[in-house]
């Protein structure tokens, strides 16, 4: 049962991501991105990361996707421009080059995973032998909160300052300049 | 039983789709979507490995950090996209060639 659900989420994520890259209509692609994000949140649940899954739904669907829809609507003239296919320079290569590069990278990664599978790192083997993996009855959120406030308090503070800097910078960048 | 390899293969597929999006799209917003897909694949890897780290919960906590970083990157990136659109009237990265003010 569990494995069937896992495969369903994986197929949902990969399938809608594949459809996303092939659509010409950007609005539909953005809503497919929404489905990919939900399916990825479902996949996090199978790794017993419930808090990360909820945060993914709240931050991405609530914040990032809305921002992207706004940016799409504010630059709406691009809707038809994407239809005319002009092969250009570096960032947007002709289609077959991108496909070749991507497939090469995928085979490289799959090969790497297969090689890696032969000899997993020792800390994973130790966790398997001593049964110290995270199990589904653990109280994850309490543990994460404790770690955030004790062991990881410095990265936590740094990232909060960083987030504030980024948001101030974004609001400054998107401000209307009068004296141009 | 879901092993670590299942997660790794799924995240490799998602990463490659994101890479393809970045390489082939001609719209800055779609390129940002591709970057987000790649970040999501990385977060899936973090979470899958974090399952074996009960002592410090490193995987899940750094997955949360990565989500925050991605949100900040999208906020700044979309502000830049809007500014570029206001200036050049296009967001196709191919057509943005000039650094100087007109």
Interface residues (C-beta under 8 A of the other chain):
Chain A: X2 X3 X6 X10 X13 X14 X17 X18 X20 X21 X26 X29 X30 X33 X36 X37 X40 X43 X44 X46 X47 X48 X49 X51 X52 X55 X56 X59 X60 X63 X64 X67 X68 X70 X71 X72 X74 X75 X77 X78 X81 X82 X86 X88 X89 X91 X92 X93 X95 X97 X98 X99 X101 X102 X103 X105 X106 X109 X110 X113 X116 X117 X120 X123 X124 X127 X128 X132 X133 X134 X138 X140 X143 X144 X147 X148 X151 X152 X155 X159 X162 X163 X166 X167 X169 X170 X171 X173 X174
Chain B: X1 X2 X4 X5 X6 X7 X8 X9 X10 X12 X13 X14 X15 X16 X17 X18 X19 X20 X21 X22 X23 X24 X25 X26 X27 X29 X30 X31 X32 X33 X34 X36 X37 X40 X43 X44 X47 X48 X49 X50 X51 X52 X53 X54 X55 X56 X57 X59 X60 X61 X63 X64 X65 X67 X68 X69 X70 X71 X72 X73 X74 X75 X76 X78 X79 X80 X81 X82 X83 X85 X89 X90 X91 X92 X93 X94
